[in-house]
């Protein structure tokens, strides 16, 4: 990828309180719900108060 032209992905980041260890389950959920990625950190936060998590991800490797 050309470092002068970054790619922007916009969409759903799913959050839950369990790690999805089975890749086929993860891929099925991602395809059915149009999910870009999964995370577990924000799920615990939402148990304490209602909120909207806005997440930015970058990878320079």
mmCIF file of the N, C-alpha and C atoms, coordinates in Angstrom:
data_MODEL
# 
_entry.id   MODEL 
# 
loop_
_atom_site.group_PDB 
_atom_site.id 
_atom_site.type_symbol 
_atom_site.label_atom_id 
_atom_site.label_alt_id 
_atom_site.label_comp_id 
_atom_site.label_asym_id 
_atom_site.label_entity_id 
_atom_site.label_seq_id 
_atom_site.pdbx_PDB_ins_code 
_atom_site.Cartn_x 
_atom_site.Cartn_y 
_atom_site.Cartn_z 
_atom_site.occupancy 
_atom_site.B_iso_or_equiv 
_atom_site.pdbx_formal_charge 
_atom_site.auth_seq_id 
_atom_site.auth_comp_id 
_atom_site.auth_asym_id 
_atom_site.auth_atom_id 
_atom_site.pdbx_PDB_model_num 
ATOM 1   N N  . UNK A 1 1  ? 0.849   -1.189  0.000  1.00 0.00 ? 1  UNK A N  1 
ATOM 2   C CA . UNK A 1 1  ? 0.000   0.000   0.000  1.00 0.00 ? 1  UNK A CA 1 
ATOM 3   C C  . UNK A 1 1  ? 0.884   1.238   0.000  1.00 0.00 ? 1  UNK A C  1 
ATOM 4   N N  . UNK A 1 2  ? 0.496   2.211   -0.773 1.00 0.00 ? 2  UNK A N  1 
ATOM 5   C CA . UNK A 1 2  ? 1.224   3.469   -0.852 1.00 0.00 ? 2  UNK A CA 1 
ATOM 6   C C  . UNK A 1 2  ? 1.006   4.256   0.434  1.00 0.00 ? 2  UNK A C  1 
ATOM 7   N N  . UNK A 1 3  ? 2.084   4.566   1.149  1.00 0.00 ? 3  UNK A N  1 
ATOM 8   C CA . UNK A 1 3  ? 1.947   5.251   2.434  1.00 0.00 ? 3  UNK A CA 1 
ATOM 9   C C  . UNK A 1 3  ? 1.423   6.677   2.308  1.00 0.00 ? 3  UNK A C  1 
ATOM 10  N N  . UNK A 1 4  ? 1.442   7.244   1.113  1.00 0.00 ? 4  UNK A N  1 
ATOM 11  C CA . UNK A 1 4  ? 0.898   8.585   0.908  1.00 0.00 ? 4  UNK A CA 1 
ATOM 12  C C  . UNK A 1 4  ? -0.608  8.571   0.670  1.00 0.00 ? 4  UNK A C  1 
ATOM 13  N N  . UNK A 1 5  ? -1.190  7.401   0.480  1.00 0.00 ? 5  UNK A N  1 
ATOM 14  C CA . UNK A 1 5  ? -2.622  7.261   0.228  1.00 0.00 ? 5  UNK A CA 1 
ATOM 15  C C  . UNK A 1 5  ? -3.231  6.249   1.198  1.00 0.00 ? 5  UNK A C  1 
ATOM 16  N N  . UNK A 1 6  ? -3.507  6.666   2.419  1.00 0.00 ? 6  UNK A N  1 
ATOM 17  C CA . UNK A 1 6  ? -4.061  5.718   3.397  1.00 0.00 ? 6  UNK A CA 1 
ATOM 18  C C  . UNK A 1 6  ? -5.461  5.261   3.003  1.00 0.00 ? 6  UNK A C  1 
ATOM 19  N N  . UNK A 1 7  ? -5.840  4.105   3.489  1.00 0.00 ? 7  UNK A N  1 
ATOM 20  C CA . UNK A 1 7  ? -7.171  3.555   3.262  1.00 0.00 ? 7  UNK A CA 1 
ATOM 21  C C  . UNK A 1 7  ? -8.012  3.777   4.506  1.00 0.00 ? 7  UNK A C  1 
ATOM 22  N N  . UNK A 1 8  ? -9.222  4.242   4.332  1.00 0.00 ? 8  UNK A N  1 
ATOM 23  C CA . UNK A 1 8  ? -10.139 4.460   5.450  1.00 0.00 ? 8  UNK A CA 1 
ATOM 24  C C  . UNK A 1 8  ? -11.240 3.421   5.375  1.00 0.00 ? 8  UNK A C  1 
ATOM 25  N N  . UNK A 1 9  ? -11.446 2.724   6.477  1.00 0.00 ? 9  UNK A N  1 
ATOM 26  C CA . UNK A 1 9  ? -12.535 1.753   6.595  1.00 0.00 ? 9  UNK A CA 1 
ATOM 27  C C  . UNK A 1 9  ? -13.528 2.324   7.599  1.00 0.00 ? 9  UNK A C  1 
ATOM 28  N N  . UNK A 1 10 ? -14.786 2.380   7.242  1.00 0.00 ? 10 UNK A N  1 
ATOM 29  C CA . UNK A 1 10 ? -15.827 2.938   8.095  1.00 0.00 ? 10 UNK A CA 1 
ATOM 30  C C  . UNK A 1 10 ? -16.874 1.856   8.291  1.00 0.00 ? 10 UNK A C  1 
ATOM 31  N N  . UNK A 1 11 ? -17.222 1.573   9.542  1.00 0.00 ? 11 UNK A N  1 
ATOM 32  C CA . UNK A 1 11 ? -18.245 0.558   9.768  1.00 0.00 ? 11 UNK A CA 1 
ATOM 33  C C  . UNK A 1 11 ? -18.347 0.147   11.215 1.00 0.00 ? 11 UNK A C  1 
ATOM 34  N N  . UNK A 1 12 ? -18.945 -1.004  11.401 1.00 0.00 ? 12 UNK A N  1 
ATOM 35  C CA . UNK A 1 12 ? -19.278 -1.507  12.734 1.00 0.00 ? 12 UNK A CA 1 
ATOM 36  C C  . UNK A 1 12 ? -18.080 -2.211  13.358 1.00 0.00 ? 12 UNK A C  1 
ATOM 37  N N  . UNK A 1 13 ? -17.810 -1.859  14.624 1.00 0.00 ? 13 UNK A N  1 
ATOM 38  C CA . UNK A 1 13 ? -16.860 -2.586  15.455 1.00 0.00 ? 13 UNK A CA 1 
ATOM 39  C C  . UNK A 1 13 ? -17.690 -3.238  16.548 1.00 0.00 ? 13 UNK A C  1 
ATOM 40  N N  . UNK A 1 14 ? -17.750 -4.561  16.551 1.00 0.00 ? 14 UNK A N  1 
ATOM 41  C CA . UNK A 1 14 ? -18.568 -5.285  17.522 1.00 0.00 ? 14 UNK A CA 1 
ATOM 42  C C  . UNK A 1 14 ? -17.835 -5.379  18.854 1.00 0.00 ? 14 UNK A C  1 
ATOM 43  N N  . UNK A 1 15 ? -18.584 -5.287  19.932 1.00 0.00 ? 15 UNK A N  1 
ATOM 44  C CA . UNK A 1 15 ? -18.012 -5.374  21.264 1.00 0.00 ? 15 UNK A CA 1 
ATOM 45  C C  . UNK A 1 15 ? -18.801 -6.382  22.083 1.00 0.00 ? 15 UNK A C  1 
ATOM 46  N N  . UNK A 1 16 ? -18.097 -7.218  22.797 1.00 0.00 ? 16 UNK A N  1 
ATOM 47  C CA . UNK A 1 16 ? -18.751 -8.219  23.636 1.00 0.00 ? 16 UNK A CA 1 
ATOM 48  C C  . UNK A 1 16 ? -17.875 -8.550  24.823 1.00 0.00 ? 16 UNK A C  1 
ATOM 49  N N  . UNK A 1 17 ? -18.411 -9.355  25.720 1.00 0.00 ? 17 UNK A N  1 
ATOM 50  C CA . UNK A 1 17 ? -17.662 -9.675  26.934 1.00 0.00 ? 17 UNK A CA 1 
ATOM 51  C C  . UNK A 1 17 ? -16.934 -11.014 26.851 1.00 0.00 ? 17 UNK A C  1 
ATOM 52  N N  . UNK A 1 18 ? -16.914 -11.645 25.673 1.00 0.00 ? 18 UNK A N  1 
ATOM 53  C CA . UNK A 1 18 ? -16.196 -12.907 25.486 1.00 0.00 ? 18 UNK A CA 1 
ATOM 54  C C  . UNK A 1 18 ? -15.312 -12.828 24.248 1.00 0.00 ? 18 UNK A C  1 
ATOM 55  N N  . UNK A 1 19 ? -14.151 -13.422 24.355 1.00 0.00 ? 19 UNK A N  1 
ATOM 56  C CA . UNK A 1 19 ? -13.248 -13.524 23.219 1.00 0.00 ? 19 UNK A CA 1 
ATOM 57  C C  . UNK A 1 19 ? -13.774 -14.589 22.263 1.00 0.00 ? 19 UNK A C  1 
ATOM 58  N N  . UNK A 1 20 ? -13.817 -14.293 20.981 1.00 0.00 ? 20 UNK A N  1 
ATOM 59  C CA . UNK A 1 20 ? -14.252 -15.273 19.980 1.00 0.00 ? 20 UNK A CA 1 
ATOM 60  C C  . UNK A 1 20 ? -13.013 -16.026 19.512 1.00 0.00 ? 20 UNK A C  1 
ATOM 61  N N  . UNK A 1 21 ? -12.889 -17.264 19.953 1.00 0.00 ? 21 UNK A N  1 
ATOM 62  C CA . UNK A 1 21 ? -11.706 -18.064 19.629 1.00 0.00 ? 21 UNK A CA 1 
ATOM 63  C C  . UNK A 1 21 ? -11.858 -18.849 18.332 1.00 0.00 ? 21 UNK A C  1 
ATOM 64  N N  . UNK A 1 22 ? -13.084 -19.066 17.894 1.00 0.00 ? 22 UNK A N  1 
ATOM 65  C CA . UNK A 1 22 ? -13.352 -19.858 16.693 1.00 0.00 ? 22 UNK A CA 1 
ATOM 66  C C  . UNK A 1 22 ? -13.457 -18.929 15.485 1.00 0.00 ? 22 UNK A C  1 
ATOM 67  N N  . UNK A 1 23 ? -12.513 -19.046 14.566 1.00 0.00 ? 23 UNK A N  1 
ATOM 68  C CA . UNK A 1 23 ? -12.478 -18.160 13.400 1.00 0.00 ? 23 UNK A CA 1 
ATOM 69  C C  . UNK A 1 23 ? -13.720 -18.296 12.532 1.00 0.00 ? 23 UNK A C  1 
ATOM 70  N N  . UNK A 1 24 ? -14.292 -19.490 12.452 1.00 0.00 ? 24 UNK A N  1 
ATOM 71  C CA . UNK A 1 24 ? -15.483 -19.665 11.610 1.00 0.00 ? 24 UNK A CA 1 
ATOM 72  C C  . UNK A 1 24 ? -16.682 -18.936 12.205 1.00 0.00 ? 24 UNK A C  1 
ATOM 73  N N  . UNK A 1 25 ? -16.797 -18.914 13.537 1.00 0.00 ? 25 UNK A N  1 
ATOM 74  C CA . UNK A 1 25 ? -17.873 -18.166 14.204 1.00 0.00 ? 25 UNK A CA 1 
ATOM 75  C C  . UNK A 1 25 ? -17.667 -16.675 13.970 1.00 0.00 ? 25 UNK A C  1 
ATOM 76  N N  . UNK A 1 26 ? -16.431 -16.224 14.136 1.00 0.00 ? 26 UNK A N  1 
ATOM 77  C CA . UNK A 1 26 ? -16.107 -14.808 13.915 1.00 0.00 ? 26 UNK A CA 1 
ATOM 78  C C  . UNK A 1 26 ? -16.430 -14.392 12.487 1.00 0.00 ? 26 UNK A C  1 
ATOM 79  N N  . UNK A 1 27 ? -16.009 -15.191 11.525 1.00 0.00 ? 27 UNK A N  1 
ATOM 80  C CA . UNK A 1 27 ? -16.238 -14.858 10.120 1.00 0.00 ? 27 UNK A CA 1 
ATOM 81  C C  . UNK A 1 27 ? -17.722 -14.860 9.770  1.00 0.00 ? 27 UNK A C  1 
ATOM 82  N N  . UNK A 1 28 ? -18.474 -15.792 10.347 1.00 0.00 ? 28 UNK A N  1 
ATOM 83  C CA . UNK A 1 28 ? -19.920 -15.853 10.099 1.00 0.00 ? 28 UNK A CA 1 
ATOM 84  C C  . UNK A 1 28 ? -20.611 -14.607 10.653 1.00 0.00 ? 28 UNK A C  1 
ATOM 85  N N  . UNK A 1 29 ? -20.281 -14.233 11.884 1.00 0.00 ? 29 UNK A N  1 
ATOM 86  C CA . UNK A 1 29 ? -20.860 -13.020 12.476 1.00 0.00 ? 29 UNK A CA 1 
ATOM 87  C C  . UNK A 1 29 ? -20.492 -11.784 11.657 1.00 0.00 ? 29 UNK A C  1 
ATOM 88  N N  . UNK A 1 30 ? -19.245 -11.700 11.252 1.00 0.00 ? 30 UNK A N  1 
ATOM 89  C CA . UNK A 1 30 ? -18.782 -10.547 10.474 1.00 0.00 ? 30 UNK A CA 1 
ATOM 90  C C  . UNK A 1 30 ? -19.543 -10.433 9.159  1.00 0.00 ? 30 UNK A C  1 
ATOM 91  N N  . UNK A 1 31 ? -19.756 -11.555 8.495  1.00 0.00 ? 31 UNK A N  1 
ATOM 92  C CA . UNK A 1 31 ? -20.467 -11.539 7.213  1.00 0.00 ? 31 UNK A CA 1 
ATOM 93  C C  . UNK A 1 31 ? -21.948 -11.217 7.389  1.00 0.00 ? 31 UNK A C  1 
ATOM 94  N N  . UNK A 1 32 ? -22.578 -11.800 8.402  1.00 0.00 ? 32 UNK A N  1 
ATOM 95  C CA . UNK A 1 32 ? -24.018 -11.595 8.616  1.00 0.00 ? 32 UNK A CA 1 
ATOM 96  C C  . UNK A 1 32 ? -24.349 -10.176 9.049  1.00 0.00 ? 32 UNK A C  1 
ATOM 97  N N  . UNK A 1 33 ? -23.483 -9.574  9.853  1.00 0.00 ? 33 UNK A N  1 
ATOM 98  C CA . UNK A 1 33 ? -23.775 -8.261  10.435 1.00 0.00 ? 33 UNK A CA 1 
ATOM 99  C C  . UNK A 1 33 ? -22.921 -7.138  9.848  1.00 0.00 ? 33 UNK A C  1 
ATOM 100 N N  . UNK A 1 34 ? -22.116 -7.427  8.833  1.00 0.00 ? 34 UNK A N  1 
ATOM 101 C CA . UNK A 1 34 ? -21.230 -6.447  8.197  1.00 0.00 ? 34 UNK A CA 1 
ATOM 102 C C  . UNK A 1 34 ? -20.304 -5.791  9.229  1.00 0.00 ? 34 UNK A C  1 
ATOM 103 N N  . UNK A 1 35 ? -19.630 -6.623  10.018 1.00 0.00 ? 35 UNK A N  1 
ATOM 104 C CA . UNK A 1 35 ? -18.749 -6.176  11.097 1.00 0.00 ? 35 UNK A CA 1 
ATOM 105 C C  . UNK A 1 35 ? -17.313 -6.112  10.587 1.00 0.00 ? 35 UNK A C  1 
ATOM 106 N N  . UNK A 1 36 ? -16.626 -4.994  10.858 1.00 0.00 ? 36 UNK A N  1 
ATOM 107 C CA . UNK A 1 36 ? -15.232 -4.843  10.439 1.00 0.00 ? 36 UNK A CA 1 
ATOM 108 C C  . UNK A 1 36 ? -14.267 -5.558  11.371 1.00 0.00 ? 36 UNK A C  1 
ATOM 109 N N  . UNK A 1 37 ? -14.500 -5.442  12.684 1.00 0.00 ? 37 UNK A N  1 
ATOM 110 C CA . UNK A 1 37 ? -13.616 -6.080  13.649 1.00 0.00 ? 37 UNK A CA 1 
ATOM 111 C C  . UNK A 1 37 ? -14.342 -6.248  14.982 1.00 0.00 ? 37 UNK A C  1 
ATOM 112 N N  . UNK A 1 38 ? -13.700 -6.987  15.869 1.00 0.00 ? 38 UNK A N  1 
ATOM 113 C CA . UNK A 1 38 ? -14.278 -7.299  17.174 1.00 0.00 ? 38 UNK A CA 1 
ATOM 114 C C  . UNK A 1 38 ? -13.325 -6.851  18.269 1.00 0.00 ? 38 UNK A C  1 
ATOM 115 N N  . UNK A 1 39 ? -13.887 -6.441  19.391 1.00 0.00 ? 39 UNK A N  1 
ATOM 116 C CA . UNK A 1 39 ? -13.073 -6.064  20.553 1.00 0.00 ? 39 UNK A CA 1 
ATOM 117 C C  . UNK A 1 39 ? -13.835 -6.412  21.815 1.00 0.00 ? 39 UNK A C  1 
ATOM 118 N N  . UNK A 1 40 ? -13.127 -6.555  22.918 1.00 0.00 ? 40 UNK A N  1 
ATOM 119 C CA . UNK A 1 40 ? -13.808 -6.889  24.166 1.00 0.00 ? 40 UNK A CA 1 
ATOM 120 C C  . UNK A 1 40 ? -13.638 -5.819  25.239 1.00 0.00 ? 40 UNK A C  1 
ATOM 121 N N  . UNK A 1 41 ? -12.756 -4.873  25.046 1.00 0.00 ? 41 UNK A N  1 
ATOM 122 C CA . UNK A 1 41 ? -12.473 -3.892  26.097 1.00 0.00 ? 41 UNK A CA 1 
ATOM 123 C C  . UNK A 1 41 ? -13.664 -3.006  26.450 1.00 0.00 ? 41 UNK A C  1 
ATOM 124 N N  . UNK A 1 42 ? -14.428 -2.565  25.477 1.00 0.00 ? 42 UNK A N  1 
ATOM 125 C CA . UNK A 1 42 ? -15.514 -1.610  25.726 1.00 0.00 ? 42 UNK A CA 1 
ATOM 126 C C  . UNK A 1 42 ? -16.746 -2.258  26.338 1.00 0.00 ? 42 UNK A C  1 
ATOM 127 N N  . UNK A 1 43 ? -16.876 -3.564  26.250 1.00 0.00 ? 43 UNK A N  1 
ATOM 128 C CA . UNK A 1 43 ? -18.075 -4.234  26.769 1.00 0.00 ? 43 UNK A CA 1 
ATOM 129 C C  . UNK A 1 43 ? -18.226 -4.011  28.269 1.00 0.00 ? 43 UNK A C  1 
ATOM 130 N N  . UNK A 1 44 ? -17.154 -4.093  29.017 1.00 0.00 ? 44 UNK A N  1 
ATOM 131 C CA . UNK A 1 44 ? -17.211 -3.872  30.460 1.00 0.00 ? 44 UNK A CA 1 
ATOM 132 C C  . UNK A 1 44 ? -17.596 -2.450  30.813 1.00 0.00 ? 44 UNK A C  1 
ATOM 133 N N  . UNK A 1 45 ? -17.172 -1.510  30.022 1.00 0.00 ? 45 UNK A N  1 
ATOM 134 C CA . UNK A 1 45 ? -17.513 -0.106  30.238 1.00 0.00 ? 45 UNK A CA 1 
ATOM 135 C C  . UNK A 1 45 ? -19.015 0.116   30.118 1.00 0.00 ? 45 UNK A C  1 
ATOM 136 N N  . UNK A 1 46 ? -19.625 -0.520  29.137 1.00 0.00 ? 46 UNK A N  1 
ATOM 137 C CA . UNK A 1 46 ? -21.056 -0.330  28.887 1.00 0.00 ? 46 UNK A CA 1 
ATOM 138 C C  . UNK A 1 46 ? -21.931 -0.951  29.969 1.00 0.00 ? 46 UNK A C  1 
ATOM 139 N N  . UNK A 1 47 ? -21.368 -1.844  30.767 1.00 0.00 ? 47 UNK A N  1 
ATOM 140 C CA . UNK A 1 47 ? -22.125 -2.427  31.877 1.00 0.00 ? 47 UNK A CA 1 
ATOM 141 C C  . UNK A 1 47 ? -22.316 -1.431  33.015 1.00 0.00 ? 47 UNK A C  1 
ATOM 142 N N  . UNK A 1 48 ? -21.488 -0.398  33.071 1.00 0.00 ? 48 UNK A N  1 
ATOM 143 C CA . UNK A 1 48 ? -21.544 0.568   34.169 1.00 0.00 ? 48 UNK A CA 1 
ATOM 144 C C  . UNK A 1 48 ? -22.357 1.817   33.840 1.00 0.00 ? 48 UNK A C  1 
ATOM 145 N N  . UNK A 1 49 ? -22.379 2.223   32.585 1.00 0.00 ? 49 UNK A N  1 
ATOM 146 C CA . UNK A 1 49 ? -23.196 3.368   32.186 1.00 0.00 ? 49 UNK A CA 1 
ATOM 147 C C  . UNK A 1 49 ? -23.399 3.338   30.674 1.00 0.00 ? 49 UNK A C  1 
ATOM 148 N N  . UNK A 1 50 ? -24.553 3.830   30.214 1.00 0.00 ? 50 UNK A N  1 
ATOM 149 C CA . UNK A 1 50 ? -24.809 3.834   28.770 1.00 0.00 ? 50 UNK A CA 1 
ATOM 150 C C  . UNK A 1 50 ? -23.851 4.798   28.068 1.00 0.00 ? 50 UNK A C  1 
ATOM 151 N N  . UNK A 1 51 ? -23.296 4.354   26.961 1.00 0.00 ? 51 UNK A N  1 
ATOM 152 C CA . UNK A 1 51 ? -22.347 5.205   26.254 1.00 0.00 ? 51 UNK A CA 1 
ATOM 153 C C  . UNK A 1 51 ? -22.226 4.765   24.800 1.00 0.00 ? 51 UNK A C  1 
ATOM 154 N N  . UNK A 1 52 ? -21.607 5.604   24.018 1.00 0.00 ? 52 UNK A N  1 
ATOM 155 C CA . UNK A 1 52 ? -21.278 5.304   22.633 1.00 0.00 ? 52 UNK A CA 1 
ATOM 156 C C  . UNK A 1 52 ? -19.761 5.322   22.531 1.00 0.00 ? 52 UNK A C  1 
ATOM 157 N N  . UNK A 1 53 ? -19.184 4.226   22.114 1.00 0.00 ? 53 UNK A N  1 
ATOM 158 C CA . UNK A 1 53 ? -17.734 4.137   21.977 1.00 0.00 ? 53 UNK A CA 1 
ATOM 159 C C  . UNK A 1 53 ? -17.364 4.467   20.534 1.00 0.00 ? 53 UNK A C  1 
ATOM 160 N N  . UNK A 1 54 ? -16.471 5.426   20.369 1.00 0.00 ? 54 UNK A N  1 
ATOM 161 C CA . UNK A 1 54 ? -15.949 5.778   19.050 1.00 0.00 ? 54 UNK A CA 1 
ATOM 162 C C  . UNK A 1 54 ? -14.487 5.359   19.047 1.00 0.00 ? 54 UNK A C  1 
ATOM 163 N N  . UNK A 1 55 ? -14.120 4.543   18.089 1.00 0.00 ? 55 UNK A N  1 
ATOM 164 C CA . UNK A 1 55 ? -12.803 3.908   18.108 1.00 0.00 ? 55 UNK A CA 1 
ATOM 165 C C  . UNK A 1 55 ? -12.028 4.250   16.844 1.00 0.00 ? 55 UNK A C  1 
ATOM 166 N N  . UNK A 1 56 ? -10.797 4.618   17.005 1.00 0.00 ? 56 UNK A N  1 
ATOM 167 C CA . UNK A 1 56 ? -9.905  4.809   15.872 1.00 0.00 ? 56 UNK A CA 1 
ATOM 168 C C  . UNK A 1 56 ? -8.793  3.775   15.940 1.00 0.00 ? 56 UNK A C  1 
ATOM 169 N N  . UNK A 1 57 ? -8.461  3.181   14.821 1.00 0.00 ? 57 UNK A N  1 
ATOM 170 C CA . UNK A 1 57 ? -7.430  2.146   14.773 1.00 0.00 ? 57 UNK A CA 1 
ATOM 171 C C  . UNK A 1 57 ? -6.435  2.523   13.688 1.00 0.00 ? 57 UNK A C  1 
ATOM 172 N N  . UNK A 1 58 ? -5.155  2.435   13.996 1.00 0.00 ? 58 UNK A N  1 
ATOM 173 C CA . UNK A 1 58 ? -4.148  2.645   12.968 1.00 0.00 ? 58 UNK A CA 1 
ATOM 174 C C  . UNK A 1 58 ? -3.049  1.606   13.153 1.00 0.00 ? 58 UNK A C  1 
ATOM 175 N N  . UNK A 1 59 ? -2.442  1.230   12.059 1.00 0.00 ? 59 UNK A N  1 
ATOM 176 C CA . UNK A 1 59 ? -1.372  0.244   12.089 1.00 0.00 ? 59 UNK A CA 1 
ATOM 177 C C  . UNK A 1 59 ? -0.321  0.682   11.084 1.00 0.00 ? 59 UNK A C  1 
ATOM 178 N N  . UNK A 1 60 ? 0.826   1.034   11.587 1.00 0.00 ? 60 UNK A N  1 
ATOM 179 C CA . UNK A 1 60 ? 1.890   1.523   10.715 1.00 0.00 ? 60 UNK A CA 1 
ATOM 180 C C  . UNK A 1 60 ? 2.886   0.437   10.339 1.00 0.00 ? 60 UNK A C  1 
ATOM 181 N N  . UNK A 1 61 ? 2.606   -0.812  10.741 1.00 0.00 ? 61 UNK A N  1 
ATOM 182 C CA . UNK A 1 61 ? 3.560   -1.889  10.445 1.00 0.00 ? 61 UNK A CA 1 
ATOM 183 C C  . UNK A 1 61 ? 3.394   -2.413  9.042  1.00 0.00 ? 61 UNK A C  1 
# 
